[in-house]
Amino acid sequence: MLRLPRRTLFALEAVVDIAYNARPDPVQAKEITRRQGIPPRYLEQVMQQLVRAGILKGVRGPRGGYTLARERRRISVGEVIRAIEGFEDPENGEEAAEPGSPIGIKVVRPLLDDLRAELEKRLDHTTLEDLCSTAQLSDVPLVAQPRADFTI
């Protein structure tokens, strides 16, 4: 029933990938594309939106990529979705302009408005930390980057 746009799902998967595979070095877009199967043309667009929204930081250079702009426990799923414009605003749709029947206005629309508010509240209370914990409990493999050891 609830369907988020593809771009929004890709953005959420990419942000969770970065949060879950966090390490000192930034995560490169090509790594996310490889792991999550997100087409590069979508990924770069959504990553820039997330940088502008203050969810990610972009790091330039040959070892550049993306890192979280804040701790993963301080970034909500709702914030990520709103940054990509995943929620439709019922006030701007064609449906809002139509007067509708008394049942539609007094019964159906209030129900849908309540459900939308509950969903947004739940997404705002679910953090990237929560999703990373779920991934760990679900045995999603972590990407272990071998680190160079220069000790003698």
Z-matrix of the N, CA and C atoms (Angstrom, degrees):
N
C 1 1.447
C 2 1.523 1 110.77
N 3 1.325 2 116.39 1 -56.09
C 4 1.457 3 119.36 2 177.09
C 5 1.516 4 108.27 3 -80.29
N 6 1.293 5 115.93 4 125.23
C 7 1.458 6 119.75 5 177.74
C 8 1.518 7 108.79 6 -129.50
N 9 1.305 8 114.42 7 121.84
C 10 1.456 9 119.50 8 174.77
C 11 1.518 10 108.30 9 -91.50
N 12 1.323 11 116.89 10 148.53
C 13 1.468 12 119.47 11 176.45
C 14 1.530 13 111.33 12 -59.01
N 15 1.307 14 115.14 13 150.76
C 16 1.459 15 121.71 14 -178.77
C 17 1.523 16 111.85 15 -54.54
N 18 1.323 17 116.53 16 -42.25
C 19 1.471 18 120.30 17 179.86
C 20 1.527 19 111.23 18 -59.42
N 21 1.329 20 116.28 19 -38.52
C 22 1.462 21 120.78 20 -179.72
C 23 1.524 22 110.64 21 -67.55
N 24 1.320 23 116.86 22 -43.16
C 25 1.465 24 120.06 23 177.53
C 26 1.520 25 110.90 24 -62.81
N 27 1.336 26 117.13 25 -42.52
C 28 1.458 27 120.62 26 177.67
C 29 1.526 28 110.54 27 -61.11
N 30 1.332 29 117.14 28 -42.43
C 31 1.461 30 120.68 29 -179.87
C 32 1.516 31 110.78 30 -62.46
N 33 1.320 32 116.56 31 -44.18
C 34 1.461 33 120.25 32 -179.65
C 35 1.524 34 111.12 33 -64.53
N 36 1.331 35 117.62 34 -42.74
C 37 1.461 36 120.80 35 177.80
C 38 1.528 37 111.03 36 -62.41
N 39 1.331 38 116.65 37 -41.26
C 40 1.468 39 120.36 38 -178.90
C 41 1.524 40 111.26 39 -66.08
N 42 1.323 41 117.14 40 -43.09
C 43 1.464 42 120.17 41 -179.40
C 44 1.533 43 110.55 42 -66.53
N 45 1.325 44 117.21 43 -41.09
C 46 1.462 45 119.74 44 178.06
C 47 1.529 46 110.18 45 -65.85
N 48 1.336 47 117.33 46 -37.69
C 49 1.464 48 120.91 47 176.65
C 50 1.527 49 110.06 48 -59.27
N 51 1.325 50 116.72 49 -45.81
C 52 1.465 51 120.71 50 -179.96
C 53 1.529 52 109.94 51 -64.00
N 54 1.329 53 116.78 52 -44.31
C 55 1.465 54 120.42 53 -179.16
C 56 1.523 55 111.34 54 -65.80
N 57 1.313 56 117.28 55 -40.80
C 58 1.467 57 121.87 56 -176.13
C 59 1.526 58 111.86 57 -73.12
N 60 1.308 59 116.25 58 -38.15
C 61 1.462 60 120.93 59 -178.00
C 62 1.524 61 111.46 60 -99.24
N 63 1.315 62 116.02 61 28.01
C 64 1.466 63 120.66 62 -178.19
C 65 1.518 64 110.75 63 -59.45
N 66 1.274 65 114.06 64 138.32
C 67 1.455 66 122.15 65 176.06
C 68 1.524 67 106.21 66 -155.91
N 69 1.288 68 119.26 67 176.46
C 70 1.467 69 118.91 68 -176.86
C 71 1.530 70 113.99 69 -60.78
N 72 1.321 71 117.60 70 -34.32
C 73 1.458 72 120.14 71 -178.29
C 74 1.523 73 110.73 72 -85.78
N 75 1.330 74 117.40 73 149.24
C 76 1.468 75 119.97 74 176.64
C 77 1.535 76 111.10 75 -63.36
N 78 1.309 77 116.00 76 154.00
C 79 1.460 78 121.88 77 177.69
C 80 1.527 79 107.75 78 -90.71
N 81 1.312 80 116.21 79 125.31
C 82 1.459 81 120.46 80 -178.50
C 83 1.527 82 110.50 81 -80.35
N 84 1.333 83 114.95 82 147.31
C 85 1.467 84 121.05 83 -178.31
C 86 1.524 85 111.21 84 -59.42
N 87 1.332 86 117.52 85 -36.27
C 88 1.466 87 119.41 86 -179.06
C 89 1.526 88 111.48 87 -66.06
N 90 1.354 89 117.54 88 -30.04
C 91 1.464 90 120.56 89 176.35
C 92 1.528 91 110.59 90 -67.93
N 93 1.328 92 115.93 91 -42.13
C 94 1.468 93 120.64 92 178.80
C 95 1.523 94 109.68 93 -64.60
N 96 1.329 95 116.88 94 -42.96
C 97 1.460 96 121.24 95 178.50
C 98 1.522 97 110.44 96 -59.33
N 99 1.307 98 116.39 97 -43.51
C 100 1.472 99 120.59 98 -179.07
C 101 1.527 100 111.52 99 -66.27
N 102 1.333 101 116.64 100 -45.82
C 103 1.470 102 120.52 101 -176.28
C 104 1.526 103 112.89 102 -73.14
N 105 1.320 104 117.11 103 -40.84
C 106 1.460 105 120.51 104 -172.59
C 107 1.524 106 113.87 105 -100.67
N 108 1.334 107 117.38 106 -10.62
C 109 1.460 108 119.98 107 -179.88
C 110 1.515 109 113.21 108 70.96
N 111 1.317 110 117.24 109 25.84
C 112 1.460 111 121.42 110 179.90
C 113 1.529 112 108.56 111 -85.74
N 114 1.330 113 118.32 112 127.22
C 115 1.459 114 119.72 113 178.84
C 116 1.537 115 110.92 114 -60.08
N 117 1.326 116 117.04 115 135.73
C 118 1.472 117 120.32 116 -177.42
C 119 1.529 118 113.62 117 -55.64
N 120 1.324 119 117.71 118 -34.58
C 121 1.471 120 119.45 119 -178.15
C 122 1.529 121 111.60 120 -64.25
N 123 1.321 122 117.62 121 -35.20
C 124 1.463 123 120.83 122 176.04
C 125 1.527 124 110.37 123 -75.55
N 126 1.309 125 115.33 124 -42.79
C 127 1.457 126 120.10 125 -172.54
C 128 1.527 127 111.90 126 -60.01
N 129 1.302 128 117.97 127 -48.89
C 130 1.466 129 119.99 128 -177.65
C 131 1.526 130 111.59 129 -62.00
N 132 1.324 131 117.51 130 -38.06
C 133 1.469 132 120.58 131 179.04
C 134 1.528 133 110.90 132 -63.43
N 135 1.332 134 116.19 133 -49.47
C 136 1.463 135 118.60 134 -176.79
C 137 1.520 136 111.49 135 -69.82
N 138 1.319 137 117.61 136 -33.46
C 139 1.462 138 119.94 137 179.48
C 140 1.527 139 110.25 138 -64.07
N 141 1.324 140 116.97 139 -41.04
C 142 1.462 141 119.57 140 178.37
C 143 1.527 142 111.16 141 -64.72
N 144 1.331 143 117.25 142 -38.61
C 145 1.463 144 120.00 143 176.07
C 146 1.527 145 110.97 144 -62.52
N 147 1.317 146 116.54 145 -40.27
C 148 1.462 147 120.60 146 -179.59
C 149 1.528 148 111.72 147 -69.87
N 150 1.329 149 117.02 148 -32.20
C 151 1.466 150 120.33 149 174.95
C 152 1.533 151 109.12 150 -67.01
N 153 1.336 152 116.82 151 -46.44
C 154 1.468 153 120.46 152 179.23
C 155 1.529 154 111.73 153 -62.22
N 156 1.326 155 117.51 154 -31.56
C 157 1.466 156 121.67 155 -179.84
C 158 1.530 157 112.10 156 -80.45
N 159 1.331 158 118.08 157 -5.87
C 160 1.459 159 120.79 158 178.78
C 161 1.520 160 114.35 159 80.62
N 162 1.337 161 116.69 160 18.96
C 163 1.459 162 120.92 161 178.01
C 164 1.523 163 110.18 162 -91.06
N 165 1.324 164 115.95 163 -38.43
C 166 1.467 165 121.98 164 178.35
C 167 1.520 166 110.40 165 -118.50
N 168 1.331 167 114.93 166 160.15
C 169 1.457 168 122.13 167 169.95
C 170 1.520 169 106.94 168 -118.43
N 171 1.307 170 116.48 169 133.98
C 172 1.453 171 121.07 170 175.73
C 173 1.520 172 109.82 171 -93.39
N 174 1.326 173 116.23 172 136.29
C 175 1.456 174 121.73 173 179.29
C 176 1.523 175 107.02 174 -117.84
N 177 1.319 176 116.46 175 122.42
C 178 1.467 177 120.60 176 -178.29
C 179 1.527 178 111.55 177 -86.37
N 180 1.319 179 114.54 178 163.68
C 181 1.449 180 119.58 179 176.17
C 182 1.509 181 112.31 180 112.60
N 183 1.352 182 116.28 181 174.15
C 184 1.459 183 120.56 182 -176.78
C 185 1.528 184 113.44 183 -62.53
N 186 1.301 185 118.33 184 -29.25
C 187 1.467 186 121.29 185 176.73
C 188 1.528 187 110.59 186 -105.99
N 189 1.327 188 115.46 187 22.89
C 190 1.454 189 120.94 188 -177.62
C 191 1.506 190 112.51 189 -75.76
N 192 1.294 191 115.09 190 179.87
C 193 1.455 192 121.70 191 -179.35
C 194 1.511 193 109.07 192 161.10
N 195 1.321 194 116.31 193 -139.92
C 196 1.460 195 121.59 194 -176.33
C 197 1.520 196 111.03 195 -132.03
N 198 1.324 197 114.71 196 143.31
C 199 1.454 198 122.14 197 172.43
C 200 1.526 199 107.64 198 -131.83
N 201 1.318 200 116.21 199 163.73
C 202 1.459 201 119.34 200 174.91
C 203 1.525 202 108.71 201 -70.41
N 204 1.312 203 116.28 202 142.15
C 205 1.456 204 120.63 203 179.45
C 206 1.530 205 111.54 204 -78.94
N 207 1.328 206 116.17 205 -20.67
C 208 1.461 207 122.62 206 179.05
C 209 1.516 208 108.80 207 -140.21
N 210 1.312 209 116.54 208 173.40
C 211 1.462 210 120.61 209 176.30
C 212 1.520 211 109.23 210 -60.95
N 213 1.325 212 116.05 211 146.68
C 214 1.459 213 119.60 212 -176.60
C 215 1.524 214 112.73 213 -65.76
N 216 1.307 215 117.79 214 -21.18
C 217 1.466 216 119.66 215 177.17
C 218 1.527 217 111.52 216 -78.18
N 219 1.319 218 117.07 217 -8.59
C 220 1.467 219 121.76 218 -178.94
C 221 1.538 220 112.84 219 -106.71
N 222 1.322 221 116.56 220 8.09
C 223 1.472 222 121.01 221 178.46
C 224 1.520 223 107.95 222 -118.86
N 225 1.329 224 116.45 223 121.47
C 226 1.467 225 120.05 224 -178.58
C 227 1.526 226 110.43 225 -94.32
N 228 1.313 227 114.48 226 156.85
C 229 1.461 228 120.87 227 176.14
C 230 1.528 229 109.66 228 -62.87
N 231 1.325 230 116.83 229 -39.43
C 232 1.468 231 120.79 230 178.30
C 233 1.517 232 111.88 231 -59.42
N 234 1.324 233 116.84 232 -39.07
C 235 1.464 234 121.21 233 178.99
C 236 1.535 235 110.74 234 -63.61
N 237 1.317 236 116.77 235 -42.20
C 238 1.462 237 120.87 236 178.92
C 239 1.531 238 109.81 237 -63.81
N 240 1.328 239 116.38 238 -45.50
C 241 1.462 240 120.34 239 -178.38
C 242 1.522 241 110.97 240 -63.84
N 243 1.328 242 117.66 241 -43.65
C 244 1.471 243 119.84 242 178.99
C 245 1.525 244 111.89 243 -64.94
N 246 1.330 245 117.05 244 -32.43
C 247 1.468 246 120.19 245 179.48
C 248 1.524 247 111.56 246 -63.75
N 249 1.315 248 116.44 247 -28.86
C 250 1.462 249 121.01 248 -179.45
C 251 1.531 250 110.44 249 -99.47
N 252 1.321 251 116.68 250 3.22
C 253 1.463 252 122.31 251 179.32
C 254 1.514 253 112.05 252 63.82
N 255 1.327 254 115.01 253 47.72
C 256 1.449 255 120.37 254 -178.68
C 257 1.512 256 114.89 255 -81.79
N 258 1.328 257 117.26 256 -23.70
C 259 1.461 258 118.78 257 178.39
C 260 1.522 259 108.52 258 -89.98
N 261 1.308 260 115.67 259 134.07
C 262 1.451 261 119.20 260 174.97
C 263 1.515 262 108.23 261 -85.16
N 264 1.318 263 116.52 262 139.80
C 265 1.455 264 121.61 263 178.71
C 266 1.519 265 108.55 264 -89.21
N 267 1.343 266 118.03 265 113.72
C 268 1.450 267 119.56 266 -177.01
C 269 1.524 268 112.75 267 -64.74
N 270 1.302 269 118.45 268 -21.08
C 271 1.456 270 121.00 269 -179.82
C 272 1.527 271 112.07 270 -72.15
N 273 1.327 272 117.82 271 -22.52
C 274 1.456 273 121.14 272 -177.55
C 275 1.519 274 113.06 273 -98.40
N 276 1.313 275 118.29 274 -4.97
C 277 1.455 276 121.41 275 -177.17
C 278 1.510 277 112.48 276 -83.37
N 279 1.338 278 114.97 277 166.62
C 280 1.457 279 120.22 278 178.13
C 281 1.516 280 111.02 279 -64.81
N 282 1.325 281 117.19 280 -34.26
C 283 1.455 282 121.62 281 -177.64
C 284 1.521 283 111.52 282 -60.63
N 285 1.342 284 117.12 283 -35.06
C 286 1.451 285 120.50 284 -177.74
C 287 1.523 286 111.17 285 -69.39
N 288 1.339 287 118.06 286 -26.63
C 289 1.450 288 121.82 287 -177.84
C 290 1.530 289 111.71 288 -76.88
N 291 1.330 290 117.92 289 -24.99
C 292 1.451 291 121.77 290 -178.93
C 293 1.524 292 109.65 291 -81.53
N 294 1.337 293 117.12 292 136.44
C 295 1.458 294 119.12 293 -178.40
C 296 1.523 295 113.45 294 -65.42
N 297 1.332 296 118.89 295 -41.54
C 298 1.451 297 121.33 296 178.27
C 299 1.514 298 113.19 297 79.95
N 300 1.321 299 115.47 298 173.59
C 301 1.455 300 121.96 299 -179.61
C 302 1.525 301 109.59 300 -84.44
N 303 1.318 302 118.08 301 164.76
C 304 1.468 303 119.73 302 176.33
C 305 1.531 304 112.55 303 -58.83
N 306 1.334 305 118.26 304 -38.37
C 307 1.463 306 120.05 305 177.78
C 308 1.526 307 110.00 306 -65.82
N 309 1.333 308 116.16 307 -42.26
C 310 1.462 309 119.49 308 178.90
C 311 1.515 310 112.40 309 -62.40
N 312 1.330 311 115.77 310 -43.13
C 313 1.467 312 120.77 311 -176.74
C 314 1.526 313 111.86 312 -74.18
N 315 1.333 314 117.09 313 -42.27
C 316 1.463 315 120.66 314 -172.03
C 317 1.520 316 114.99 315 -95.71
N 318 1.352 317 117.56 316 -15.14
C 319 1.457 318 119.59 317 -176.33
C 320 1.531 319 112.27 318 -122.27
N 321 1.320 320 116.28 319 -57.17
C 322 1.468 321 120.37 320 -172.94
C 323 1.526 322 111.75 321 -71.23
N 324 1.312 323 118.49 322 -50.64
C 325 1.471 324 120.28 323 -177.86
C 326 1.522 325 112.84 324 -61.96
N 327 1.353 326 119.13 325 -43.11
C 328 1.471 327 117.20 326 176.32
C 329 1.532 328 113.03 327 -60.86
N 330 1.326 329 116.80 328 -36.97
C 331 1.468 330 119.86 329 176.79
C 332 1.523 331 110.40 330 -61.31
N 333 1.322 332 116.53 331 -48.88
C 334 1.462 333 120.30 332 -179.27
C 335 1.527 334 111.79 333 -65.31
N 336 1.324 335 117.05 334 -36.80
C 337 1.469 336 120.05 335 176.65
C 338 1.532 337 110.86 336 -64.07
N 339 1.345 338 116.67 337 -41.33
C 340 1.468 339 120.41 338 177.90
C 341 1.527 340 111.07 339 -63.65
N 342 1.331 341 116.40 340 -43.06
C 343 1.469 342 120.14 341 179.36
C 344 1.520 343 110.82 342 -63.49
N 345 1.324 344 116.88 343 -42.14
C 346 1.470 345 120.69 344 178.75
C 347 1.528 346 109.77 345 -61.78
N 348 1.326 347 117.01 346 -43.72
C 349 1.465 348 120.79 347 -179.96
C 350 1.535 349 111.09 348 -63.87
N 351 1.337 350 117.21 349 -41.19
C 352 1.472 351 120.58 350 177.72
C 353 1.522 352 111.30 351 -63.69
N 354 1.325 353 116.21 352 -42.23
C 355 1.461 354 120.16 353 179.43
C 356 1.526 355 110.51 354 -63.58
N 357 1.319 356 117.29 355 -46.44
C 358 1.456 357 120.22 356 179.60
C 359 1.530 358 111.06 357 -62.13
N 360 1.324 359 116.90 358 -38.80
C 361 1.463 360 120.49 359 178.56
C 362 1.526 361 110.43 360 -63.35
N 363 1.320 362 116.50 361 -43.99
C 364 1.474 363 119.94 362 -179.86
C 365 1.528 364 110.76 363 -64.59
N 366 1.322 365 116.95 364 -42.76
C 367 1.464 366 120.20 365 179.45
C 368 1.528 367 111.22 366 -66.31
N 369 1.324 368 116.95 367 -33.45
C 370 1.466 369 120.20 368 177.59
C 371 1.523 370 112.18 369 -72.01
N 372 1.329 371 117.56 370 -22.91
C 373 1.456 372 120.99 371 179.27
C 374 1.531 373 112.66 372 -95.98
N 375 1.322 374 116.93 373 -3.86
C 376 1.458 375 121.22 374 176.62
C 377 1.526 376 107.33 375 -98.74
N 378 1.325 377 116.13 376 122.26
C 379 1.463 378 120.28 377 -177.00
C 380 1.528 379 110.93 378 -103.66
N 381 1.315 380 115.01 379 169.67
C 382 1.460 381 119.80 380 174.04
C 383 1.521 382 110.44 381 -62.54
N 384 1.312 383 117.05 382 -31.42
C 385 1.470 384 121.42 383 176.23
C 386 1.527 385 110.09 384 -60.33
N 387 1.334 386 116.62 385 -42.45
C 388 1.465 387 121.19 386 178.55
C 389 1.528 388 110.74 387 -61.77
N 390 1.320 389 116.54 388 -44.24
C 391 1.464 390 120.37 389 -179.48
C 392 1.526 391 111.67 390 -67.50
N 393 1.322 392 116.76 391 -36.94
C 394 1.468 393 119.82 392 177.42
C 395 1.528 394 110.52 393 -66.28
N 396 1.321 395 117.20 394 -37.86
C 397 1.466 396 120.60 395 176.65
C 398 1.521 397 110.35 396 -63.94
N 399 1.322 398 116.97 397 -41.55
C 400 1.463 399 121.32 398 177.66
C 401 1.524 400 110.38 399 -63.28
N 402 1.328 401 117.28 400 -41.66
C 403 1.461 402 121.09 401 178.38
C 404 1.525 403 110.73 402 -62.09
N 405 1.310 404 116.31 403 -41.31
C 406 1.462 405 120.14 404 179.97
C 407 1.529 406 110.47 405 -66.36
N 408 1.325 407 117.06 406 -43.28
C 409 1.468 408 120.77 407 178.64
C 410 1.529 409 111.64 408 -66.86
N 411 1.320 410 116.64 409 -25.70
C 412 1.468 411 121.67 410 179.82
C 413 1.525 412 112.16 411 -89.64
N 414 1.329 413 116.37 412 7.59
C 415 1.467 414 122.87 413 179.24
C 416 1.524 415 113.61 414 60.45
N 417 1.334 416 117.07 415 35.42
C 418 1.459 417 120.09 416 172.24
C 419 1.523 418 106.10 417 -71.57
N 420 1.336 419 116.71 418 125.28
C 421 1.469 420 118.37 419 -175.79
C 422 1.527 421 112.53 420 -66.79
N 423 1.315 422 114.57 421 138.35
C 424 1.462 423 121.34 422 173.12
C 425 1.514 424 108.42 423 -83.00
N 426 1.300 425 115.98 424 147.59
C 427 1.456 426 119.96 425 176.44
C 428 1.513 427 107.35 426 -90.04
N 429 1.299 428 116.10 427 113.53
C 430 1.460 429 121.03 428 179.69
C 431 1.518 430 108.30 429 -96.62
N 432 1.300 431 115.36 430 116.03
C 433 1.455 432 120.57 431 177.43
C 434 1.526 433 108.57 432 -89.24
N 435 1.302 434 117.93 433 122.92
C 436 1.459 435 118.33 434 174.87
C 437 1.535 436 109.99 435 -66.24
N 438 1.285 437 115.56 436 130.66
C 439 1.462 438 120.54 437 -178.50
C 440 1.527 439 108.57 438 -100.43
N 441 1.295 440 114.87 439 141.19
C 442 1.461 441 120.08 440 178.04
C 443 1.535 442 108.75 441 -70.48
N 444 1.307 443 115.02 442 136.36
C 445 1.458 444 120.15 443 179.53
C 446 1.520 445 107.26 444 -115.49
N 447 1.331 446 115.56 445 113.64
C 448 1.453 447 120.36 446 -177.11
C 449 1.517 448 113.45 447 -101.04
N 450 1.314 449 117.51 448 16.57
C 451 1.457 450 119.40 449 -179.87
C 452 1.522 451 110.31 450 -79.30
N 453 1.295 452 115.34 451 147.71
C 454 1.477 453 121.03 452 -179.61
C 455 1.498 454 108.99 453 -117.65
